[in-house]
Amino acid sequence: EADLASTCAALAEEAAHLRRLLAAAEARASRAEANVCMWEDMFRRVTAIFLLGPEMLELCKRTLTKELKRALRSLPMVEEVHNLQCSFPAVPSEAPRPRLLRWAGDFSEPSEWEVEWASASWTVSLSVSGRLYGLGFSLDLRLHHFGIRGRVLVDLPSGNSGDLSEVHVSFVELPQVDFTVDSHVAWGLVPLPVRAQVDAKVRASLEQVLRAELVKPKHLLLKVAAIRPKRLLSDLDVQTAIEDAELAKQQLGLGRTPKAWD
């Protein structure tokens, strides 16, 4: 009976120890999950600021306008692309949704994210005119409900020195791109095969933009000059440091604690 009681006590102690280990592991997992959520939320906010900011949206408009015109004019039946308008409002609720896949916890190493973005407010409208079998035509197009999903690398090339002012963003591979193309014949006759060619050319042109600008080894460069570490001291910095040192010396001589140490 004594041996049985001893065994039961040992088993109870072991069970209590395992429960403590489990509770500690759950606490660590909870903290790790909270940290991941924090980084994902920060990434979402940063991308909303930079990628949906006015400068980036204007660059996106210029790039798409140029590429769409070039691509559609390459079709043999198209003579002109006109009335091309892009509406890219910055809607906070449509900010990219990131999920952290891989990060070593060191800014000198790139982090990998799965990013999904969808917008019901972005639209591109244009008109295509040309001739087919000797007859003229005009086709109105409207692109809407854009969506992108893919794996993104975020690299801080000077992160190992504490400089986070330059960020490289790129897709690991061509992302999944989706959008709707509505077409309407303004005048003339446009057979379905021609509409299909126009649709395919529009989709290929947008993929080409991504591949040429954002898919590795290409990358988007983001600069945040405000957080660049100071490399050199100005005369004002030196003078301020001298005055602070003199003030600290005077206060120590009077037996006081310098204010900066309080």
C-alpha positions in Angstrom: 0.0 0.0 0.0 2.9 2.3 0.8 4.4 1.7 -2.6 1.0 2.3 -4.3 0.6 5.5 -2.5 4.1 6.6 -3.4 3.5 5.7 -7.0 0.2 7.7 -7.1 1.9 10.7 -5.5 4.7 10.5 -8.1 2.2 10.3 -10.9 0.2 13.2 -9.5 3.3 15.3 -9.2 4.3 14.4 -12.8 0.8 15.3 -14.0 1.0 18.6 -12.2 4.4 19.2 -13.8 3.1 18.4 -17.3 0.1 20.8 -16.7 2.5 23.5 -15.8 4.6 22.9 -18.9 1.5 22.9 -21.0 0.3 26.1 -19.5 3.7 27.7 -20.1 3.7 26.5 -23.8 0.2 27.8 -24.3 1.3 31.2 -22.8 4.3 31.3 -25.2 2.1 30.4 -28.1 -0.4 33.1 -27.2 2.4 35.7 -26.9 3.8 34.6 -30.3 0.4 34.8 -31.9 -0.1 38.3 -30.5 3.3 39.4 -31.8 2.5 38.0 -35.3 -0.9 39.8 -35.2 0.9 43.0 -34.2 3.4 42.7 -37.2 0.6 41.9 -39.6 -1.5 44.9 -38.4 1.6 47.1 -38.8 2.3 45.8 -42.3 -1.3 46.4 -43.3 -1.2 50.0 -42.0 2.2 50.7 -43.7 1.1 49.3 -47.0 -2.1 51.3 -46.8 0.0 54.5 -46.3 2.6 53.9 -49.0 0.9 51.7 -51.6 -2.5 53.6 -51.5 -0.9 57.0 -51.1 -1.3 59.7 -53.8 2.2 59.4 -55.2 2.0 55.6 -55.7 -1.6 55.8 -57.1 -0.4 58.4 -59.6 2.5 56.2 -60.6 0.1 53.3 -61.0 -2.2 55.3 -63.2 0.7 56.5 -65.5 2.1 53.0 -65.8 -1.2 51.3 -66.6 -2.2 54.0 -69.1 1.0 53.6 -71.0 1.0 49.8 -71.0 -2.7 49.5 -72.0 -2.3 51.9 -74.9 0.8 50.1 -76.1 -0.7 46.6 -75.8 -4.0 47.4 -77.5 -2.4 49.3 -80.3 -0.4 46.2 -81.1 -3.7 44.5 -82.2 -4.0 44.6 -86.1 -7.6 45.8 -86.0 -7.1 48.6 -83.5 -6.2 52.1 -84.7 -6.7 54.2 -81.7 -7.1 54.0 -77.9 -8.7 57.0 -76.3 -10.8 58.2 -73.3 -8.6 56.2 -71.0 -9.4 57.1 -67.4 -8.3 55.5 -64.2 -10.2 55.9 -60.9 -8.1 54.6 -58.0 -9.6 56.0 -54.7 -7.7 55.2 -51.5 -10.3 53.2 -49.5 -9.0 52.2 -46.0 -11.3 49.2 -45.9 -9.7 47.9 -49.1 -6.1 47.9 -47.8 -4.1 44.8 -48.5 -4.6 41.9 -46.1 -1.2 40.4 -45.1 -0.4 37.1 -43.4 3.2 36.5 -42.1 4.7 33.3 -43.6 8.4 33.5 -42.6 10.6 35.9 -40.7 13.7 35.2 -38.6 13.1 38.2 -36.4 16.1 39.9 -37.7 15.8 43.0 -39.9 18.9 41.9 -41.9 16.8 39.0 -43.3 13.8 39.4 -45.6 10.4 38.5 -44.4 7.8 36.6 -46.6 4.1 37.4 -46.6 1.0 36.2 -48.2 -0.9 39.2 -49.4 -4.4 39.5 -50.7 -5.9 42.7 -52.0 -9.3 43.3 -53.6 -11.1 46.5 -54.6 -14.6 47.1 -55.7 -13.9 50.8 -56.1 -11.0 50.8 -58.6 -12.1 51.2 -62.2 -10.4 51.7 -65.6 -12.4 52.8 -68.6 -11.3 53.3 -72.2 -12.5 53.2 -75.8 -10.9 51.3 -78.6 -11.6 52.2 -82.3 -10.4 50.6 -85.5 -11.4 48.8 -88.7 -12.3 45.2 -89.3 -13.0 43.8 -92.8 -13.0 47.4 -94.1 -15.7 48.5 -91.6 -15.0 50.9 -88.7 -16.0 50.1 -85.1 -15.7 51.5 -81.6 -15.6 49.4 -78.4 -16.0 50.8 -74.9 -14.3 48.8 -72.1 -14.6 49.0 -68.3 -12.3 47.2 -66.0 -13.4 46.7 -62.4 -13.3 44.5 -59.3 -9.6 44.1 -59.2 -7.9 41.5 -57.0 -4.4 40.3 -56.4 -3.1 37.4 -54.3 0.5 36.3 -54.0 3.6 35.8 -51.9 5.6 39.0 -51.2 9.2 39.5 -50.0 9.9 42.6 -47.9 13.6 43.3 -47.6 15.5 46.0 -45.7 18.8 46.2 -47.4 20.5 48.2 -44.6 18.5 46.6 -41.8 21.6 45.1 -40.2 22.9 48.6 -39.5 19.6 49.8 -38.0 18.7 51.8 -41.2 15.0 51.1 -42.0 14.6 54.0 -44.3 14.7 51.9 -47.5 12.4 49.0 -48.2 12.3 46.6 -51.2 9.0 44.9 -51.9 8.6 42.2 -54.6 6.5 39.2 -55.5 8.2 35.9 -55.2 6.4 34.8 -58.4 3.7 36.2 -60.6 0.7 36.7 -58.4 -2.8 35.6 -59.1 -4.5 38.6 -60.8 -8.3 38.9 -61.3 -10.6 41.6 -62.6 -13.8 41.9 -64.6 -13.8 43.3 -68.2 -17.1 44.7 -69.5 -17.3 45.6 -73.2 -19.9 47.5 -75.1 -20.1 48.2 -78.8 -20.5 51.9 -79.3 -20.9 51.7 -83.0 -20.0 49.3 -85.9 -19.7 45.5 -85.7 -17.4 43.8 -83.3 -17.5 39.9 -83.5 -17.0 37.9 -80.3 -13.5 36.7 -81.4 -12.3 40.3 -81.6 -13.7 41.1 -78.1 -11.9 38.0 -76.8 -8.6 39.2 -78.3 -9.1 42.6 -76.7 -9.9 41.0 -73.4 -6.9 38.7 -73.5 -4.6 41.6 -74.5 -5.8 43.7 -71.6 -5.2 40.9 -69.1 -1.8 40.1 -70.6 -0.7 43.8 -70.4 -1.6 44.0 -66.7 0.4 40.8 -66.0 3.3 42.3 -67.9 3.3 45.4 -65.8 3.5 43.3 -62.6 6.2 41.0 -64.1 8.3 43.9 -65.3 8.0 46.0 -62.1 7.3 43.9 -59.1 8.2 40.2 -59.6 11.7 39.1 -58.5 14.4 40.1 -59.3 12.5 43.4 -59.8 11.2 45.2 -56.8 9.3 48.3 -55.6 11.5 50.7 -53.7 10.0 52.6 -50.8 12.0 55.3 -49.1 11.2 56.7 -45.6 13.8 59.5 -45.2 12.4 60.5 -41.8 13.6 57.3 -40.1 17.1 57.2 -41.6 19.8 57.1 -38.9 21.9 60.2 -38.6 25.4 59.6 -39.9 27.0 63.0 -39.3 26.6 65.6 -36.6 25.8 69.1 -37.6 27.5 72.1 -35.9 24.2 72.7 -34.0 24.2 69.0 -32.8 27.8 69.5 -31.4 27.0 72.8 -29.8 23.9 71.4 -28.1 25.9 68.4 -26.8 28.5 70.8 -25.4 25.9 72.9 -23.6 24.2 69.8 -22.2 27.5 68.5 -20.9 28.4 71.9 -19.2 24.9 72.0 -17.6 25.3 68.5 -16.3 28.8 69.4 -14.9 27.4 72.4 -13.1 24.5 70.5 -11.6 26.8 67.7 -10.4 29.1 70.4 -8.8 26.1 71.7 -6.8 25.2 68.2 -5.7 22.2 68.0 -7.9 21.0 65.2 -10.2 21.0 66.3 -13.8 17.4 66.7 -15.0 17.9 64.2 -17.8 18.7 61.6 -15.2 15.6 62.2 -13.0 
